[in-house]
Amino acid sequence: MSYDLNIPCLSSTPTPELERTIAFLASLGYTTLALSQTHNASSLPSQVTNTIPLPPILKTPSKTTILRRCTLILSDPAHNPRLTALSQSYDILALRPTTEKAYLSACLSMPEISIISLDLTQRFGFHFKPKPLMTAVNRGVRFEINYAQAVQGDGPARRNFISNAMAIIRGTKGRGIVISSEATDVIAVRAPADVLNLLGVWGLGRERGLEALGVNPRGVVVNEGLKRSGFRGVIDVVNGGERPVVERKEGGKESAKAKTKRKVEETTVEGTPPISKRQAKRMKLEALKASKANASSQSQKEGSSSPQIKTQIQSKATTSDSTSKLKPKG
């Protein structure tokens, strides 16, 4: 599953060339595409409107996901380009610094951006040192390499592109890189395998190249979605607690508990509060003690009455013997 997060959208109405480019990218195996609009921070209007068309106005393949992206050209960080407002209007926010001051500010601060997309065909007056690059990567910011700049550029543009791309790959050691096309027509589009071979010549290994086409851009899309659906780490869950599977499981647990739980309410007299298990056990023990005490008292009573019966029998026997002796013989 490959991503292309930079397809320029030059007008608010879909053009046949843009639709052909999207269809060709989808046929090559790109499943998620981002249509990009470019704004300059120095001439940014007070109200920025997102005019990127989406399906069904834009004809796209059924299994292709279309995102909207804003690429902001920044030369001076003091311009305060209202990045928060821009991030709410677009799905992805990328920054294109043109000076060293703006580049260092994008690497070390600016938590609103997720991609640093440089115009690698230009000759910069600063070096891509590893420390700022790795600081940005550790913050979750990704560096974008647009291969169409080399495909469509002339000789000096290609030379600058290769030099700058190799410096970024060397400074980041191939980590935190996103590969996009920035193709304005079908001619500049390349398949994922061709892109891997092309970047392999410039020093990016195959494993890092696969991450740059799939894992890293997917992380950008997921993180940007979480930023827009959550607040300070709290994420909204839509219809998460209404799934029937969860309700069936909870019902099963409750029924199992109801089977194992002793129902005390049925044994109590109507109108009286139910008693607990401990009280019922205590009452049962007291009833057993009372029955044992009654049995012992009855046995004692029976034992005390038996000697009297014996004396009565003996007295009757002596009287009968005495009467038999007093009778005259026949």
C-alpha positions as CSV (number, residue, x, y, z in Angstrom):
1,M,0.0,0.0,0.0
2,S,1.7,3.1,-1.3
3,Y,1.1,6.8,-0.6
4,D,1.6,10.0,-2.6
5,L,1.0,13.0,-0.5
6,N,1.8,15.8,-3.0
7,I,-0.2,16.2,-6.1
8,P,-0.5,19.9,-7.1
9,C,-4.1,21.1,-7.5
10,L,-3.9,24.3,-9.4
11,S,-7.6,25.2,-9.8
12,S,-10.7,24.8,-7.8
13,T,-12.4,22.9,-10.6
14,P,-11.2,19.4,-11.5
15,T,-9.3,19.3,-14.8
16,P,-9.0,16.3,-17.1
17,E,-5.2,16.3,-16.6
18,L,-5.7,16.0,-12.8
19,E,-8.2,13.2,-13.1
20,R,-5.9,11.3,-15.5
21,T,-3.0,11.7,-13.1
22,I,-5.1,10.3,-10.2
23,A,-6.3,7.4,-12.3
24,F,-2.8,6.6,-13.4
25,L,-1.4,6.7,-9.8
26,A,-4.3,4.4,-8.7
27,S,-3.4,1.9,-11.5
28,L,0.2,1.9,-10.3
29,G,-0.8,0.9,-6.7
30,Y,-1.1,4.2,-4.9
31,T,-4.1,4.0,-2.6
32,T,-3.9,7.3,-0.7
33,L,-3.4,10.6,-2.5
34,A,-3.2,14.2,-1.2
35,L,-4.1,17.1,-3.4
36,S,-2.0,20.1,-2.5
37,Q,-2.5,23.8,-2.7
38,T,0.5,26.2,-2.3
39,H,0.3,29.5,-0.4
40,N,2.9,32.1,0.4
41,A,3.1,33.2,4.0
42,S,4.0,36.8,3.1
43,S,0.8,37.2,1.0
44,L,-1.5,35.0,3.0
45,P,-5.1,36.4,3.1
46,S,-6.9,36.8,6.4
47,Q,-9.5,34.2,5.4
48,V,-8.0,31.1,3.7
49,T,-10.6,29.0,2.0
50,N,-10.0,25.4,1.0
51,T,-11.0,25.1,-2.7
52,I,-9.7,21.6,-3.4
53,P,-12.4,19.5,-5.0
54,L,-13.4,16.2,-3.6
55,P,-15.5,13.3,-4.9
56,P,-18.1,13.1,-6.4
57,I,-17.1,16.4,-8.0
58,L,-13.7,15.0,-8.7
59,K,-13.8,11.6,-10.6
60,T,-11.6,9.2,-8.8
61,P,-11.3,5.4,-8.6
62,S,-13.5,3.8,-5.9
63,K,-10.7,2.4,-3.7
64,T,-8.6,5.6,-3.7
65,T,-8.6,7.9,-0.7
66,I,-8.3,11.6,-1.4
67,L,-6.9,14.0,1.2
68,R,-6.4,17.8,1.1
69,R,-3.0,19.4,1.8
70,C,-1.7,22.9,2.2
71,T,2.0,23.7,1.4
72,L,3.1,27.0,2.9
73,I,6.2,28.8,1.6
74,L,7.9,30.5,4.5
75,S,11.0,32.8,4.4
76,D,10.7,34.5,7.8
77,P,9.2,32.8,10.9
78,A,8.3,36.3,12.3
79,H,5.4,36.6,9.8
80,N,3.2,34.5,12.0
81,P,1.3,32.6,9.2
82,R,-1.5,31.3,11.5
83,L,-0.6,27.7,11.2
84,T,-3.4,26.6,13.6
85,A,-6.1,28.0,11.4
86,L,-4.6,26.4,8.3
87,S,-4.3,23.0,9.9
88,Q,-8.1,23.1,10.7
89,S,-8.9,23.8,7.0
90,Y,-6.7,21.0,5.5
91,D,-6.0,17.4,6.3
92,I,-2.2,17.8,6.0
93,L,0.0,20.9,6.6
94,A,3.4,21.1,5.0
95,L,6.0,23.8,5.2
96,R,8.5,24.8,2.5
97,P,11.2,27.0,4.1
98,T,13.4,29.1,1.7
99,T,15.9,30.5,4.3
100,E,18.1,29.0,7.0
101,K,16.2,30.8,9.7
102,A,12.9,29.4,8.5
103,Y,14.4,26.0,8.1
104,L,15.8,25.8,11.6
105,S,12.5,27.1,13.0
106,A,10.7,24.4,11.2
107,C,13.0,21.7,12.5
108,L,13.2,22.8,16.1
109,S,9.7,24.3,16.8
110,M,6.4,24.7,15.0
111,P,4.4,21.8,16.3
112,E,1.5,22.4,13.8
113,I,3.4,21.1,10.7
114,S,4.0,17.4,9.9
115,I,6.1,17.6,6.7
116,I,9.0,19.8,5.6
117,S,9.0,19.9,1.8
118,L,12.0,21.6,0.4
119,D,12.4,22.7,-3.2
120,L,15.5,20.6,-3.8
121,T,16.2,22.1,-7.3
122,Q,17.4,25.3,-5.6
123,R,20.9,25.9,-4.3
124,F,20.7,26.6,-0.6
125,G,23.1,28.8,1.3
126,F,23.3,26.5,4.3
127,H,24.2,22.8,4.9
128,F,21.8,20.0,6.0
129,K,23.4,19.2,9.4
130,P,22.4,16.0,11.1
131,K,21.5,17.6,14.4
132,P,18.5,19.7,13.2
133,L,17.4,17.0,10.9
134,M,17.3,14.3,13.6
135,T,15.7,16.7,16.0
136,A,12.8,17.2,13.6
137,V,12.6,13.4,12.9
138,N,12.4,12.7,16.7
139,R,9.6,15.3,17.0
140,G,7.6,13.4,14.4
141,V,8.2,15.7,11.4
142,R,9.0,14.1,8.1
143,F,11.2,15.3,5.2
144,E,9.7,15.1,1.8
145,I,11.6,14.3,-1.4
146,N,9.6,15.0,-4.6
147,Y,11.1,12.9,-7.4
148,A,9.2,14.8,-10.1
149,Q,11.5,17.8,-9.5
150,A,14.4,15.8,-10.9
151,V,12.3,14.1,-13.7
152,Q,10.9,17.4,-15.1
153,G,13.9,19.7,-14.3
154,D,16.8,20.7,-16.5
155,G,20.5,20.0,-16.0
156,P,21.3,22.5,-13.1
157,A,18.0,21.6,-11.4
158,R,18.8,17.9,-11.5
159,R,22.3,18.5,-10.2
160,N,21.0,20.5,-7.2
161,F,18.3,18.0,-6.6
162,I,20.7,15.1,-6.4
163,S,23.1,17.0,-4.2
164,N,20.4,18.1,-1.7
165,A,18.6,14.7,-1.6
166,M,21.9,12.9,-0.9
167,A,22.6,15.4,1.9
168,I,19.2,14.8,3.5
169,I,19.5,11.0,3.2
170,R,23.0,11.1,4.7
171,G,22.0,13.5,7.6
172,T,18.9,11.5,8.5
173,K,20.5,8.1,7.7
174,G,17.4,7.3,5.7
175,R,15.0,7.8,8.6
176,G,11.9,10.0,8.6
177,I,11.7,10.5,4.8
178,V,8.5,10.7,2.8
179,I,8.7,10.2,-1.0
180,S,6.1,12.0,-3.1
181,S,5.8,12.9,-6.7
182,E,4.6,16.6,-7.0
183,A,3.7,15.6,-10.6
184,T,1.6,18.0,-12.5
185,D,0.9,15.5,-15.4
186,V,1.1,11.8,-16.1
187,I,4.5,12.0,-17.7
188,A,6.3,12.7,-14.4
189,V,4.6,9.8,-12.5
190,R,6.7,6.7,-11.6
191,A,5.7,3.3,-10.2
192,P,6.8,2.5,-6.6
193,A,9.5,0.0,-7.9
194,D,11.0,2.6,-10.2
195,V,11.1,5.2,-7.4
196,L,12.9,2.7,-5.1
197,N,15.5,2.0,-7.8
198,L,15.9,5.7,-8.5
199,L,16.5,6.6,-4.8
200,G,18.7,3.6,-4.4
201,V,21.1,5.3,-6.7
202,W,21.1,8.4,-4.5
203,G,21.9,6.4,-1.3
204,L,18.5,5.4,0.1
205,G,18.4,1.6,0.9
206,R,15.5,-0.5,-0.2
207,E,14.1,-1.0,3.3
208,R,14.2,2.7,4.1
209,G,12.7,3.3,0.6
210,L,9.7,1.0,1.4
211,E,9.2,2.9,4.7
212,A,9.3,6.2,2.8
213,L,6.6,5.0,0.4
214,G,4.3,3.3,3.0
215,V,5.0,3.5,6.7
216,N,6.1,7.1,7.1
217,P,3.4,8.7,5.0
218,R,0.8,6.5,6.7
219,G,2.1,7.8,10.1
220,V,1.7,11.4,8.9
221,V,-1.9,10.8,7.8
222,V,-2.8,9.0,11.1
223,N,-1.1,11.6,13.3
224,E,-2.8,14.5,11.5
225,G,-6.2,12.8,11.9
226,L,-5.6,12.4,15.6
227,K,-4.7,16.0,15.9
228,R,-8.0,17.1,14.4
229,S,-10.2,14.6,16.3
230,G,-8.7,15.0,19.8
231,F,-7.9,17.6,22.3
232,R,-4.7,17.4,24.5
233,G,-4.4,13.6,24.1
234,V,-8.2,12.9,24.5
235,I,-9.5,11.2,21.4
236,D,-13.1,11.2,20.3
237,V,-14.6,7.7,19.9
238,V,-17.6,7.8,17.5
239,N,-20.2,5.1,18.0
240,G,-17.6,3.0,19.9
241,G,-19.8,2.1,22.8
242,E,-22.9,1.1,20.8
243,R,-21.6,-2.0,19.1
244,P,-23.9,-5.0,19.5
245,V,-20.9,-7.3,20.2
246,V,-20.0,-5.4,23.3
247,E,-23.6,-5.4,24.4
248,R,-23.9,-9.2,23.9
249,K,-20.7,-9.8,25.9
250,E,-21.9,-7.5,28.8
251,G,-25.3,-9.3,28.8
252,G,-23.6,-12.7,28.9
253,K,-21.5,-11.6,31.9
254,E,-24.6,-10.2,33.7
255,S,-26.5,-13.4,33.1
256,A,-23.6,-15.5,34.4
257,K,-23.4,-13.4,37.5
258,A,-27.2,-13.6,37.9
259,K,-27.0,-17.4,37.8
260,T,-24.2,-17.7,40.4
261,K,-25.5,-14.9,42.7
262,R,-27.9,-16.1,45.4
263,K,-31.2,-14.3,45.2
264,V,-32.0,-13.3,48.8
265,E,-35.0,-11.2,47.8
266,E,-37.1,-14.2,47.1
267,T,-36.6,-15.7,50.6
268,T,-37.5,-12.6,52.5
269,V,-41.0,-11.6,53.6
270,E,-42.7,-9.2,51.3
271,G,-42.3,-5.6,52.6
272,T,-39.1,-6.3,54.6
273,P,-35.7,-5.2,53.4
274,P,-33.5,-8.0,52.1
275,I,-30.8,-9.5,54.3
276,S,-27.2,-10.1,53.4
277,K,-25.4,-13.5,53.1
278,R,-23.6,-12.9,56.4
279,Q,-26.8,-12.1,58.2
280,A,-28.5,-15.2,56.8
281,K,-25.5,-17.4,57.8
282,R,-25.6,-15.9,61.3
283,M,-29.4,-16.6,61.6
284,K,-28.8,-20.1,60.5
285,L,-26.2,-20.7,63.1
286,E,-28.4,-19.2,65.8
287,A,-31.2,-21.5,64.8
288,L,-29.0,-24.6,64.9
289,K,-27.8,-23.6,68.4
290,A,-31.4,-23.1,69.6
291,S,-32.4,-26.5,68.3
292,K,-29.5,-28.2,70.0
293,A,-30.3,-26.4,73.3
294,N,-33.9,-27.6,73.1
295,A,-32.9,-31.2,72.3
296,S,-30.5,-31.2,75.3
297,S,-33.2,-29.8,77.7
298,Q,-35.7,-32.4,76.6
299,S,-33.2,-35.2,77.2
300,Q,-32.5,-33.9,80.7
301,K,-36.2,-33.8,81.5
302,E,-36.6,-37.4,80.3
303,G,-33.6,-38.5,82.4
304,S,-35.0,-36.9,85.6
305,S,-38.5,-38.5,85.2
306,S,-37.2,-42.1,84.7
307,P,-36.1,-42.7,88.5
308,Q,-39.6,-41.8,89.7
309,I,-41.1,-44.3,87.3
310,K,-38.7,-47.0,88.6
311,T,-39.6,-46.3,92.3
312,Q,-43.3,-46.5,91.4
313,I,-42.8,-49.8,89.7
314,Q,-40.8,-51.1,92.7
315,S,-43.5,-50.0,95.2
316,K,-46.2,-51.7,93.1
317,A,-44.1,-54.9,93.1
318,T,-43.6,-54.9,96.9
319,T,-47.3,-54.4,97.5
320,S,-48.2,-57.2,95.2
321,D,-45.8,-59.5,97.0
322,S,-47.1,-58.6,100.4
323,T,-50.7,-59.2,99.4
324,S,-49.8,-62.6,98.0
325,K,-48.3,-63.6,101.3
326,L,-51.3,-62.6,103.3
327,K,-53.8,-64.7,101.3
328,P,-54.7,-68.1,102.9
329,K,-53.7,-71.2,101.0
330,G,-56.5,-73.1,99.4
